Amino acid sequence: MNTCQDKWLLSLICLAFLALRIPIMYLQPGGQDEDCYAVPGFTILNSGIPKLPHVPARNSKSVYYHADEALYSEPPLYFYYQAPFYLIFPAVYGTARLASAFAGVVLLGLVYRLCREIGVSSIASLWTVAIFSISRWFYFPATTARPDILCATFGIAVILILLKWQQTRNVKSLFLAGLGIGLGGLTHPFAIVYAIQAAAWVAICSRGWQRLRNPLILGAVAGLVCSLWIPLIAMHPEVFRVQFTNQFLSDYGSPLWERAIFPLESMEYHARHLWAHIGTPQAIVVLVGLAMTSLHAIRSAKTHLLAVCLCAWSSIYILSVAVGTHHPTLGYWVYFAALTFPSVGVAIEQLFNLLDRVTSQRIAPNLATPDHSHELTSATKNEETPHPSARPEMEGSNSWPFYFAVVSVCAFVFLPGSGLRTLAVHLTHLDDPNYNSPRFARDLIQSMPAQSVYAVDTQFAFDFVASGRTTLLAQIMPQYFQLQDAHYDYLILSRYGDQSELESHLNVKFIEAYGLKEDKWACYAELYSNKSPVTQP
């Protein structure tokens, strides 16, 4: 396949991903953590600062302490990247997710490039990108308002830059890799995974005094990029100290050094949650592909392939140890998946090579020269003997069952859980406001008094914030926000709050329900009034 054709096919895969995902992203209500990750990009347009106006936490143990003034519990780059999308598209959850989806498209292109760098053919690389784009590994982070996918994209870019550096030993590549690490660190703390990998990589592959110089270049450039956060920190240093400490330095079980020496508990914890999320077929395909490709890389001494496999394996250890066992991190593992899926591409390539050998054996008897061939002229021989370049055409008629089998296996493994059923349900009910979250939320907001204070949980919190209504996050966990200590007039619970029975912990009275509770695909909300007396300041 020529380069131009590859680019067109890769573009079609990316467009297919967007076509399948964008309707769902815009029609579904907010999901876990999106009530906080979707908002800061919107506030940047008004104040230039990422903040959570609906989370005015004053508990000194909260990761959102004074987050209504500035948000420091996450690095800010993702929010500044998200903000321009709100200039073009409406302020709804779907637009925040669109920012992640575009980062996902870039990641698909980088995964294709990574496949090609380790020696996978163009057709097998395209297959790899296609199945990655519909996999559970990619689905969640690429379609939710979270910084995971953008951080992973910077990480794969760093890996590609280091592969180039390993060939050329050009110092410029180290500066670019340091830039990628710094941008990743400004996006999400799990950039520490590829920061450690990059430092170890260049140290091992360098010689003499360069084993010290080269990692220092990476660290210095990355640190300089991360220092761009300092002017924002200087605006509210005490708020930064409290949020950062509560988010990253709190006691979450065993200390880091102990997890590093005894990592099995952390690895088992993340494997258990990830396996339940990804599903057995996809987990097995990816892990078996990585194991087989790693052995192939060792036997064949292919340095690029071996480097990528080592990065994939080491990311399991580093990420598990760094996070510990305090909460599952499903979206972070898209970085591991982006490193591992090329190994699936290597397996596909080996299957194609096997097909070539089988087909060649079938064709060979037909190319044998008859006993009376000495009677033929040279010109006649040239006309009747197929040229090797004609092999693909002859293969096409015999190999279609094999390609059909590959398509069937990929469909069986990767289509379940890919969101096609969700898409079908929403498109079937396209004119029903109960299946259109922005429209459902807009109707709900317009039916409420304009001057009241609303406590809203995950699924519709951003809609209320973007509408200009005075909004509080319906949350009672001390590490986030304690709604029971704040004044509000009405409580609005979606399925998220209803399932957790949040109303049972608050002094509220049920008024009315909206939507279709019996259909899990439809929007649903419950309205409560606050029975607690208003406390005068």
C-alpha positions as CSV (number, residue, x, y, z in Angstrom):
1,M,0.0,0.0,0.0
2,N,1.3,3.5,-0.8
3,T,1.6,6.3,1.7
4,C,-1.2,8.3,0.3
5,Q,-3.6,5.4,0.5
6,D,-2.5,4.6,4.1
7,K,-3.3,8.2,5.1
8,W,-6.7,8.0,3.6
9,L,-7.6,4.7,5.3
10,L,-6.2,6.0,8.6
11,S,-8.4,9.1,8.2
12,L,-11.4,6.9,7.5
13,I,-10.8,5.0,10.7
14,C,-10.6,8.2,12.7
15,L,-13.7,9.6,11.1
16,A,-15.6,6.3,11.8
17,F,-14.5,6.6,15.5
18,L,-15.9,10.2,15.7
19,A,-19.1,9.2,13.8
20,L,-19.8,6.4,16.2
21,R,-18.9,8.3,19.4
22,I,-20.0,11.9,19.0
23,P,-23.8,11.2,19.1
24,I,-23.4,9.3,22.3
25,M,-21.1,11.9,23.8
26,Y,-23.6,14.6,23.2
27,L,-26.8,12.7,24.1
28,Q,-25.7,11.1,27.4
29,P,-25.7,12.9,30.8
30,G,-22.6,13.4,32.8
31,G,-20.6,10.5,34.2
32,Q,-18.3,9.8,37.1
33,D,-16.0,12.8,37.9
34,E,-17.3,14.7,34.8
35,D,-19.1,17.0,37.2
36,C,-15.7,18.4,38.0
37,Y,-13.6,17.8,34.9
38,A,-16.0,19.4,32.5
39,V,-16.3,22.7,34.4
40,P,-12.8,24.3,34.7
41,G,-12.4,24.8,30.9
42,F,-15.7,26.7,30.9
43,T,-14.7,29.0,33.8
44,I,-11.4,29.8,32.1
45,L,-13.3,31.6,29.4
46,N,-14.7,34.0,32.0
47,S,-11.8,34.4,34.5
48,G,-8.8,32.8,32.9
49,I,-8.5,30.5,35.9
50,P,-9.7,26.9,36.2
51,K,-12.1,26.6,39.1
52,L,-15.2,24.8,40.4
53,P,-17.8,27.4,41.3
54,H,-20.2,24.7,42.4
55,V,-17.8,23.2,44.9
56,P,-17.1,26.0,47.5
57,A,-15.5,23.5,50.0
58,R,-14.1,24.9,53.2
59,N,-13.2,21.6,54.8
60,S,-9.4,21.6,55.1
61,K,-9.3,17.9,54.3
62,S,-11.0,18.3,51.0
63,V,-9.2,18.0,47.7
64,Y,-11.5,20.8,46.5
65,Y,-10.7,23.3,49.3
66,H,-11.6,26.7,48.0
67,A,-12.0,25.2,44.5
68,D,-14.5,28.0,43.8
69,E,-11.5,30.3,43.8
70,A,-9.0,28.1,41.9
71,L,-8.5,24.4,41.2
72,Y,-5.1,22.9,42.0
73,S,-6.0,19.3,42.7
74,E,-5.2,18.6,39.0
75,P,-2.6,20.2,36.7
76,P,-4.2,22.8,34.5
77,L,-3.2,22.0,30.9
78,Y,-6.1,19.8,30.1
79,F,-8.5,22.6,31.2
80,Y,-6.8,25.2,29.0
81,Y,-6.9,22.7,26.1
82,Q,-10.6,22.1,26.8
83,A,-11.5,25.9,27.0
84,P,-11.4,26.7,23.2
85,F,-13.9,24.0,22.5
86,Y,-16.5,25.9,24.5
87,L,-15.8,28.9,22.3
88,I,-17.0,26.9,19.3
89,F,-19.5,24.4,20.7
90,P,-22.3,24.7,23.3
91,A,-21.4,24.4,27.0
92,V,-22.6,20.8,27.6
93,Y,-20.9,17.6,28.7
94,G,-20.6,16.6,25.1
95,T,-18.3,19.5,24.2
96,A,-16.0,18.6,27.1
97,R,-15.9,15.0,25.9
98,L,-15.2,16.2,22.4
99,A,-11.9,17.6,23.6
100,S,-11.0,14.1,24.8
101,A,-12.1,12.6,21.5
102,F,-9.8,14.8,19.5
103,A,-6.9,13.9,21.7
104,G,-8.0,10.3,21.0
105,V,-7.8,10.8,17.3
106,V,-4.2,12.1,17.6
107,L,-3.5,9.0,19.7
108,L,-4.8,6.7,17.0
109,G,-2.4,8.4,14.5
110,L,0.5,7.9,17.0
111,V,-0.4,4.2,17.5
112,Y,-0.3,3.7,13.7
113,R,3.1,5.5,13.6
114,L,4.3,3.3,16.5
115,C,3.3,0.1,14.7
116,R,5.2,1.2,11.6
117,E,8.3,2.1,13.7
118,I,8.5,-1.4,15.1
119,G,8.3,-3.0,11.7
120,V,4.6,-3.8,11.3
121,S,3.3,-3.5,7.7
122,S,0.8,-0.8,6.7
123,I,-2.2,-3.1,6.4
124,A,-1.5,-4.8,9.7
125,S,-1.0,-1.4,11.3
126,L,-4.3,-0.2,10.0
127,W,-6.0,-3.3,11.4
128,T,-4.4,-2.5,14.8
129,V,-5.6,1.0,14.9
130,A,-9.1,0.0,13.8
131,I,-9.5,-2.6,16.6
132,F,-7.9,-0.2,19.1
133,S,-10.4,2.5,18.2
134,I,-13.4,0.2,19.1
135,S,-11.8,-1.5,22.1
136,R,-12.8,-1.0,25.7
137,W,-9.3,0.2,26.5
138,F,-9.8,3.2,24.3
139,Y,-13.6,3.7,24.6
140,F,-13.8,5.1,28.1
141,P,-10.9,7.6,28.2
142,A,-11.6,8.9,24.6
143,T,-15.2,9.7,25.2
144,T,-15.3,11.1,28.7
145,A,-14.3,14.6,30.1
146,R,-11.1,13.5,31.7
147,P,-7.4,14.3,31.1
148,D,-6.3,10.7,30.8
149,I,-6.3,10.4,27.0
150,L,-4.4,13.7,26.5
151,C,-1.7,12.7,29.0
152,A,-1.4,9.3,27.3
153,T,-1.1,11.0,23.9
154,F,1.9,13.0,25.2
155,G,3.4,9.7,26.5
156,I,3.2,7.9,23.2
157,A,4.7,10.9,21.5
158,V,7.6,10.7,23.9
159,I,8.1,7.0,23.1
160,L,8.2,7.7,19.4
161,I,10.7,10.6,19.9
162,L,13.0,8.3,21.9
163,L,12.8,5.6,19.2
164,K,14.1,8.2,16.8
165,W,16.8,9.3,19.3
166,Q,17.9,5.7,19.7
167,Q,18.7,5.7,16.0
168,T,20.2,9.2,15.6
169,R,21.4,10.1,19.1
170,N,20.5,13.6,18.3
171,V,20.3,15.8,21.4
172,K,17.4,17.7,19.9
173,S,15.3,14.6,20.3
174,L,16.0,14.7,24.0
175,F,14.8,18.2,24.3
176,L,11.6,17.3,22.4
177,A,11.1,14.2,24.7
178,G,11.5,16.5,27.7
179,L,9.0,18.8,26.3
180,G,6.5,16.0,25.9
181,I,7.1,14.8,29.5
182,G,6.6,18.3,30.8
183,L,3.4,18.8,28.9
184,G,2.2,15.4,30.1
185,G,3.0,16.4,33.7
186,L,1.0,19.6,33.2
187,T,-1.9,17.4,32.1
188,H,-2.0,14.6,34.7
189,P,0.3,13.2,37.4
190,F,0.4,9.8,35.8
191,A,2.9,11.2,33.3
192,I,5.4,10.1,36.0
193,V,5.1,6.6,34.3
194,Y,6.7,7.7,31.0
195,A,9.0,10.2,32.8
196,I,10.6,7.3,34.7
197,Q,10.7,5.1,31.6
198,A,12.3,7.9,29.5
199,A,15.0,8.6,32.1
200,A,15.9,4.9,32.4
201,W,15.8,4.4,28.7
202,V,18.3,7.2,27.8
203,A,20.5,6.3,30.8
204,I,20.8,2.7,29.7
205,C,21.3,3.5,26.0
206,S,23.9,6.2,26.7
207,R,27.6,5.8,27.2
208,G,30.1,7.4,29.6
209,W,29.2,10.8,31.1
210,Q,26.2,11.0,28.8
211,R,24.4,8.5,31.1
212,L,24.2,11.5,33.5
213,R,23.8,14.3,31.0
214,N,21.0,12.9,28.9
215,P,18.5,12.1,31.8
216,L,19.3,15.6,33.2
217,I,18.3,17.1,29.9
218,L,15.0,15.3,30.0
219,G,14.4,16.4,33.6
220,A,15.5,20.0,33.1
221,V,13.3,20.6,30.1
222,A,10.3,18.8,31.7
223,G,10.8,20.8,34.9
224,L,11.0,24.0,33.0
225,V,7.7,23.2,31.2
226,C,6.0,22.3,34.4
227,S,7.1,25.6,36.0
228,L,4.5,27.3,33.7
229,W,2.1,26.3,36.5
230,I,3.9,28.6,39.0
231,P,2.2,31.9,38.1
232,L,-1.2,30.3,38.6
233,I,0.0,28.8,41.9
234,A,1.2,32.2,43.0
235,M,-2.3,33.6,42.9
236,H,-3.5,31.3,45.8
237,P,-0.5,29.6,47.3
238,E,-2.3,28.4,50.5
239,V,-5.2,26.9,48.4
240,F,-2.6,25.2,46.3
241,R,-0.8,23.7,49.3
242,V,-4.0,22.3,50.8
243,Q,-5.5,20.9,47.6
244,F,-2.2,19.4,46.4
245,T,-1.4,17.9,49.8
246,N,-4.9,16.3,50.1
247,Q,-4.8,15.0,46.6
248,F,-1.3,13.6,46.3
249,L,0.4,13.5,49.7
250,S,-2.4,12.1,51.9
251,D,-2.1,8.7,53.5
252,Y,-3.5,6.1,51.0
253,G,-2.4,2.9,52.6
254,S,1.2,1.5,52.6
255,P,4.0,4.0,51.8
256,L,5.4,4.3,48.3
257,W,8.7,2.6,49.1
258,E,6.9,-0.4,50.5
259,R,4.6,-0.7,47.4
260,A,7.7,-0.5,45.2
261,I,9.4,-3.4,47.0
262,F,6.1,-5.4,47.4
263,P,4.0,-4.4,44.4
264,L,1.8,-7.5,44.1
265,E,-1.1,-6.2,46.2
266,S,-1.3,-3.0,44.1
267,M,-1.0,-4.9,40.8
268,E,-3.7,-7.4,41.9
269,Y,-6.0,-4.5,42.9
270,H,-5.7,-2.7,39.6
271,A,-5.8,-6.0,37.5
272,R,-9.0,-7.0,39.2
273,H,-10.8,-3.7,38.5
274,L,-9.4,-3.4,35.0
275,W,-10.3,-6.9,34.1
276,A,-13.9,-6.4,35.1
277,H,-14.0,-3.2,33.0
278,I,-12.2,-4.4,29.9
279,G,-13.7,-7.9,29.8
280,T,-11.9,-11.2,29.6
281,P,-11.6,-11.6,25.8
282,Q,-10.0,-8.2,25.2
283,A,-7.7,-8.6,28.2
284,I,-6.5,-12.0,27.1
285,V,-5.9,-11.0,23.5
286,V,-3.8,-8.0,24.5
287,L,-1.8,-9.7,27.2
288,V,-1.2,-12.8,25.1
289,G,-0.2,-10.6,22.2
290,L,2.2,-8.7,24.4
291,A,3.8,-11.9,25.8
292,M,4.3,-13.5,22.4
293,T,5.6,-10.4,20.8
294,S,8.0,-9.8,23.7
295,L,9.5,-13.3,23.1
296,H,9.7,-12.6,19.4
297,A,11.5,-9.4,20.1
298,I,14.1,-11.1,22.3
299,R,14.7,-13.9,19.8
300,S,15.0,-11.6,16.8
301,A,16.9,-8.9,18.7
302,K,14.8,-6.1,17.3
303,T,15.7,-3.2,19.5
304,H,12.7,-1.0,18.7
305,L,10.2,-3.7,19.2
306,L,11.9,-4.8,22.4
307,A,12.0,-1.2,23.7
308,V,8.2,-0.8,23.2
309,C,7.5,-4.2,24.9
310,L,9.6,-3.3,27.9
311,C,7.8,0.1,28.2
312,A,4.5,-1.7,28.1
313,W,5.5,-4.2,30.8
314,S,7.2,-1.6,33.0
315,S,4.1,0.7,32.8
316,I,2.1,-2.0,34.6
317,Y,4.5,-1.9,37.6
318,I,5.0,1.8,37.7
319,L,1.4,2.8,37.4
320,S,0.2,0.2,40.0
321,V,2.9,1.2,42.5
322,A,2.4,4.9,42.0
323,V,-1.4,4.8,42.5
324,G,-1.6,2.1,45.1
325,T,-4.9,0.6,46.2
326,H,-7.0,3.6,47.2
327,H,-9.0,3.8,43.9
328,P,-9.3,2.2,40.5
329,T,-7.7,4.1,37.6
330,L,-9.4,2.7,34.5
331,G,-8.6,5.7,32.2
332,Y,-4.9,5.7,32.9
333,W,-4.4,2.3,31.3
334,V,-5.0,3.7,27.8
335,Y,-1.3,4.5,27.8
336,F,-0.5,0.8,28.5
337,A,-3.0,-0.2,25.8
338,A,-1.5,2.2,23.3
339,L,1.9,0.6,23.9
340,T,0.5,-3.0,23.8
341,F,-1.8,-2.9,20.8
342,P,1.1,-2.7,18.4
343,S,2.1,-6.2,19.7
344,V,-1.4,-7.3,18.5
345,G,-0.3,-5.8,15.1
346,V,2.8,-7.9,15.2
347,A,0.6,-11.0,15.7
348,I,-1.7,-9.9,12.8
349,E,1.4,-9.5,10.6
350,Q,2.6,-13.0,11.5
351,L,-0.8,-14.3,10.5
352,F,-0.5,-12.5,7.1
353,N,2.9,-14.0,6.6
354,L,1.5,-17.5,7.4
355,L,-1.2,-16.9,4.8
356,D,1.5,-15.9,2.2
357,R,3.4,-19.1,2.8
358,V,0.2,-21.3,2.5
359,T,-0.9,-19.5,-0.6
360,S,2.5,-19.7,-2.2
361,Q,2.5,-23.5,-1.6
362,R,-0.9,-23.7,-3.4
363,I,0.3,-21.7,-6.3
364,A,3.7,-23.4,-6.7
365,P,2.4,-26.6,-8.4
366,N,0.6,-24.5,-11.0
367,L,3.9,-22.8,-11.9
368,A,5.7,-26.1,-12.7
369,T,7.0,-26.4,-16.2
370,P,5.4,-29.2,-18.4
371,D,7.7,-31.9,-19.9
372,H,7.4,-30.4,-23.4
373,S,8.4,-27.0,-22.2
374,H,11.7,-27.2,-24.3
375,E,9.5,-26.8,-27.3
376,L,8.3,-23.4,-26.2
377,T,10.0,-20.3,-27.2
378,S,11.4,-17.9,-24.7
379,A,8.8,-15.4,-25.5
380,T,6.0,-17.9,-25.0
381,K,7.5,-18.8,-21.6
382,N,7.5,-15.2,-20.6
383,E,3.8,-14.9,-21.6
384,E,2.6,-18.0,-19.8
385,T,4.7,-17.9,-16.6
386,P,3.2,-15.6,-14.0
387,H,5.5,-12.8,-12.7
388,P,5.9,-12.7,-8.9
389,S,4.1,-9.4,-8.8
390,A,1.0,-11.1,-9.9
391,R,0.8,-13.1,-6.7
392,P,-1.5,-10.8,-4.8
393,E,-4.1,-11.1,-7.4
394,M,-4.0,-14.9,-7.4
395,E,-4.0,-14.8,-3.6
396,G,-7.1,-12.7,-3.5
397,S,-9.4,-15.5,-4.8
398,N,-8.0,-18.1,-2.3
399,S,-7.4,-16.1,0.8
400,W,-10.8,-14.4,1.4
401,P,-11.9,-17.1,3.9
402,F,-8.8,-16.3,6.0
403,Y,-9.5,-12.6,6.0
404,F,-13.1,-13.2,6.8
405,A,-12.0,-15.3,9.8
406,V,-9.8,-12.5,11.1
407,V,-12.6,-10.0,10.7
408,S,-15.0,-12.4,12.6
409,V,-12.5,-12.9,15.5
410,C,-11.9,-9.2,15.8
411,A,-15.6,-8.5,15.8
412,F,-16.3,-11.2,18.4
413,V,-13.6,-9.9,20.7
414,F,-13.8,-6.1,20.3
415,L,-17.4,-5.2,19.3
416,P,-19.1,-6.3,22.5
417,G,-19.0,-3.3,24.9
418,S,-18.0,-1.0,22.1
419,G,-21.1,1.2,22.6
420,L,-23.0,0.2,19.4
421,R,-26.1,-0.8,21.4
422,T,-26.0,2.5,23.3
423,L,-25.7,4.4,20.0
424,A,-28.6,2.4,18.5
425,V,-30.9,3.2,21.5
426,H,-30.2,6.9,21.4
427,L,-30.6,7.2,17.6
428,T,-33.8,5.3,17.7
429,H,-35.2,7.8,20.3
430,L,-33.6,10.8,18.7
431,D,-36.7,13.0,18.9
432,D,-37.5,12.0,22.5
433,P,-36.1,14.5,25.1
434,N,-35.8,11.8,27.6
435,Y,-32.9,10.4,25.6
436,N,-31.3,13.7,24.9
437,S,-29.5,14.9,28.0
438,P,-28.8,18.6,27.0
439,R,-32.5,19.0,26.0
440,F,-33.7,17.2,29.1
441,A,-31.5,19.4,31.4
442,R,-32.6,22.6,29.6
443,D,-36.3,21.7,30.1
444,L,-35.6,20.9,33.7
445,I,-33.8,24.2,34.3
446,Q,-36.4,26.3,32.6
447,S,-39.1,24.8,34.9
448,M,-37.3,25.9,38.0
449,P,-37.3,29.3,39.8
450,A,-34.4,31.4,38.6
451,Q,-33.3,32.8,41.9
452,S,-33.1,29.6,43.9
453,V,-29.9,27.7,44.9
454,Y,-29.7,24.2,43.4
455,A,-27.7,21.2,44.7
456,V,-27.2,19.0,41.7
457,D,-25.4,15.7,41.4
458,T,-23.2,14.3,38.7
459,Q,-25.3,13.9,35.6
460,F,-26.7,17.4,35.4
461,A,-24.4,19.6,37.5
462,F,-22.5,21.1,34.6
463,D,-25.8,22.0,32.8
464,F,-26.9,24.0,35.8
465,V,-23.5,25.7,36.2
466,A,-23.4,26.6,32.5
467,S,-27.0,28.0,32.6
468,G,-25.9,30.6,35.2
469,R,-28.0,29.1,38.0
470,T,-26.5,29.2,41.5
471,T,-25.4,25.6,41.8
472,L,-23.8,23.4,44.5
473,L,-22.4,19.9,43.9
474,A,-24.7,17.3,45.6
475,Q,-21.9,15.5,47.4
476,I,-21.5,14.7,51.1
477,M,-18.1,13.0,51.2
478,P,-15.6,15.1,53.4
479,Q,-12.8,14.7,50.9
480,Y,-14.9,16.4,48.3
481,F,-17.7,18.6,49.5
482,Q,-20.2,18.5,52.4
483,L,-23.5,19.6,51.1
484,Q,-25.2,19.2,54.5
485,D,-23.2,22.2,55.7
486,A,-24.3,24.5,52.9
487,H,-27.5,26.4,52.1
488,Y,-29.6,25.3,49.1
489,D,-33.3,25.5,48.2
490,Y,-33.7,22.4,46.0
491,L,-31.9,19.1,45.5
492,I,-31.8,17.5,42.1
493,L,-30.7,13.9,42.0
494,S,-30.0,11.9,38.8
495,R,-29.5,8.1,38.7
496,Y,-26.1,8.6,40.2
497,G,-27.4,10.1,43.4
498,D,-30.5,8.0,43.5
499,Q,-28.5,4.8,43.5
500,S,-26.3,6.0,46.3
501,E,-29.4,7.1,48.3
502,L,-28.0,10.5,48.9
503,E,-31.3,12.0,49.9
504,S,-31.4,9.7,52.9
505,H,-28.5,11.6,54.4
506,L,-30.1,15.0,53.9
507,N,-33.1,16.8,55.3
508,V,-35.1,17.0,52.1
509,K,-38.7,16.3,50.9
510,F,-39.5,14.6,47.6
511,I,-41.5,16.8,45.2
512,E,-41.4,15.3,41.7
513,A,-39.7,12.8,39.3
514,Y,-38.7,13.5,35.7
515,G,-37.8,11.2,32.9
516,L,-38.0,7.4,32.6
517,K,-36.6,5.6,35.6
518,E,-37.3,2.1,34.2
519,D,-35.1,2.5,31.1
520,K,-31.4,2.8,32.0
521,W,-30.6,4.5,28.7
522,A,-33.0,7.4,29.4
523,C,-32.5,10.5,31.5
524,Y,-34.0,10.5,35.0
525,A,-34.0,13.1,37.8
526,E,-35.7,13.6,41.1
527,L,-36.5,17.0,42.7
528,Y,-36.4,17.6,46.4
529,S,-37.0,20.7,48.5
530,N,-34.7,21.5,51.5
531,K,-36.5,21.2,54.8
532,S,-33.6,22.6,56.8
533,P,-34.1,26.2,58.1
534,V,-32.0,28.8,56.4
535,T,-29.2,29.9,58.7
536,Q,-28.5,33.7,58.6
537,P,-24.8,34.6,58.3
